[in-house]
Amino acid sequence: MRVNGVVHLKTELPPGKSVPIGWIACGTPAQLFPPDQHDALWAVQKRLNFPLAVYGFDRDTPDLMRRITQRLSERLGIHRGDGPAT
């Protein structure tokens, strides 16, 4: 992978394949997209359903961002009393 290359979640990049500087690899098999190809990238990326894979909520969940934020707050709340790391 080159500087600032991105491999999206749930993407399989074949051995020996390289992501060019600033480009995005997405899908299985990986497709390569330059940064100015948002619509073409989104057509592949949307099917991967990032919110479901990472947060456990389908993209079409009502109040998606509120639910994600609430879940993260609850899970990170266990660290409320933590002090500086030593």
N, C-alpha and C positions, 0 to 999 in steps of 0.2 A: 504494500500500500504506500502511496505517495503522501507527501505533506498535505494535510487538510482534506484528504480523501475520507469518505464516509461509507461505512457498510451498515445498512439499516438492519434493525432487529428482524429476526426470522428470515435472514438472507443467507444463502449458501454461495460463497465465492469459491470457484474451483481452484484446486492447487495450481500455483504458478500464475494465476490471474492477478493483474494489478489494477488498482483503482487510480486513475490519473489525478493529478493535483486538482483539488477543489471539486471533483466529481463525486457522484453518489452511486453506490451499488445497491440494488433493491430487487427482491424477489428470489425465487428458486425455479430455475437457475437464475443467477444474478444477471440483471440487465444494468448497463452503465448509462448514467444520465449526466450531462453537463448541468451546472447550476441554473442555467436559464430555461430549462425544459420542465418547469413546474407542472404543467398540465399532464404531460406524458408520465412523469414520475408519480404524480398523484394517482393516475389510473392503476398503477401497480401497487403503490403504497397503501391505498385505501383498503384493498382486499386483505392486507396483512393485519388490520385491526389493532394498531398499536395500543389503544386504551384497554382492550381486552387482554392482550398479552402481558402488559405491564401492571395494570391496576385492577384487572378482574371485572371491568365494566365494558359492555359492548358500546361501540361508538354511538349507537342510537338510544342509549339510556337517557331518560329525562333527567335534567339537571346534572349532566355528566360532570362538569367541573366542580360543582358544589359537592357531589358525592366523593370525587377523587380527593378534594381538599380535606373533607371531613375524615376520610379514612386515613390519610397521611397524618393529620393532626392527632388522631387517636393513637396511631402506632408510634409516632414520635413523642407523644406525651409521657412515655415511660422514662424519658431522659430529662424531664422537667427539673429535677433536683441535681442533675449532674454538675460537677465542678470541672475546672480545667484538667485536661489530661496531663498526667505526669510521666 
